[in-house]
Amino acid sequence: MKLYLKNLKQKIAVAEEYSFNAWLRDEILSDFKGKFSAPAEVYLEVENTGEMFLAKGKLKAKVILECSRCLKESEFPVDIDLYFNIVEKGLQGEFTEENVVFFTGDEVDITTYLEEEVMLSLPLQPLCKEDCRGLCPFCGADLNTGACRCQEQNIDPRWEKLKQLIR
């Protein structure tokens, strides 16, 4: 996803709006066993401050991830507020912020930045629903669809006395 800044470079204290839909690479979701289910929608307002460009906007996407408890695929919405600086490579030494995209010429490719923002917004342990019960650790049955009986039969003998107290 590239922003063309040629016109904006000539106008200080002016902002331009950019809006586009584009697919992001599924490879960035490989650690999560995920994929994008729709193109990302990006809206940006980029302002020329004279020294750099300030970008703010939104990114919306839909991602399919595997539930960390029951292993079913579920769709997760991604809705990110974007705030970053766009700086020419010649000024690279003056900026140490994380939210900086460097460029040369009249265009800047923000794809890598957007993919990083998506990665940072994903849950560490995605759940299909908050009360997902997961899988039975003994037989692998999906506990969301009903209880399994194997757990009652596979009781550690050291705990058998406690079971008798409950009855």
N, C-alpha and C positions, 0 to 999 in steps of 0.2 A: 504494500500500500504506500503509494508515493504522494507526497504533497509538492505541488509546483509553486515555488515561492518567487518566481521572477518578477511578477507584478507587485507583490507585497514588499519586496526588497527596496523598491523605489519610493515607498510611501511610509514615512515614519508616523507613529501614533495612529495607525489605521489597522483595522482588523478585517480578515476575510473568513468566510464560513466554508467548511468542507464537509461533505456528507457522502458516504459511500457504503456499499455492502460488498463484502468479500469473504471468501473462505479462508480460514486460518489453517495451518498445517496440523493434521491429526497426530503427527509424530511428536508434537510437544506434550501430548496427553498419554504417551505410551506407558509411562511409569504408573499411571492411574488406570490403565487398560480402558482408556476412554477414546471418544471421538466427538467431533462437532456434528450436531444434527441439523444445523442451519448456518447460513453465512452470518458473519459478524456484522452488526450494524454500527457504524462509527459516525459520530457527529463531532466536529471540532470547530472551535473558533480560535484562529491564530492571529495574534497581534504583534506588529513590528514595534519594538521599543527603541530601535536605533542601534542597540548593541547586540540584541538577540531577539528571538521570537518567543512569545509566551503562548502556550497552547492549553486550552481547557475544553472539556467536552465529556462525552459519554461513549461507552462501548457496551453493546448488548449482544449476547450470544446465547446459544443453547448447547449444552454439553451432555453427552451420555457417559455416565460413569458407572462402575460396578459398586454395588452396596458393599461396604466392608463387613457386614454381618451375614447377610443371606446370599450374597454374590449375584443378585439379580441386577440387570441393567435398569437404570433410572435416569430420567432427564433432569438436569439441573440448570436453572437460569443463571446467567452471568450478567451482572449489571454493575459496571464500574465507572466511577467518576475519574476522569483523566485530568491531570495537571502536570505539565512538563515543559521544559525549556528546549528550544531548538537553537543550536549554536554552530557557527562555522568552525570547521576544524582548526583553523589558524588560532582561535582563541581557546583551544582545548585546555591549555595549562591553567587558565584562570578559573575553571569550573571543576568542583569536586563533588557536586551533588549527584545523587543517584538518578534523579529524574531529568537527565539531560540526553538529548539525541543530537549527535554531531553530523554535519553534512558538508559537502563541497558542491560548488556549482549552484544551480537554480532549483534543485529538487532534493527532497529528503525522504528516505525510506524509513517509515515508522513501524514496519511489520514486526521486527524483532522486539521493539518496545511493547507493542500491543500483546504479543504472545507472552512476554514476561509478566505483564499485568494480569493476564488471564490465569497463568500458572499460580501467581501469588494469591489470587482470589478464590481458588478452589479449596474445598474443605480437605483437611488431612485424612479424615475418615468419613467418606461420603456415606450417607444413610438414605435408603429408599423412603423411609419415614422415621420420625423421631422415636417411635416405640417399636422399631423393628426388633424382633426376638431372635433373629439369626437362625443358625443351623444347629441341630443337636450335635454335640461333640462326639457322640458314640456312633450313631447311625447316619448322620448327615441329613436327616429329615428337616424340611423347612418348618420351623416352629411358628411361623406366621399363618400357616394353613391349618394348624392343629397340633395338639400335643402328641408326642411319641411315647411309646411304652418301654422302650429299651432302657431308659434311665433307671426305672424301678428295678429292673432285673440285674443291672450291672452296678451294684452297690459295693463299695469297698468294705470288706469284712470288718475292718477296724471300726466302722461307724454303725454296725448292725445293732449294737446295744442302744445307741441313741434313737434309732428308728423304733425300737420296742417301747421306749419311754413316750414317744409322741402318740402312739396308739393308745 
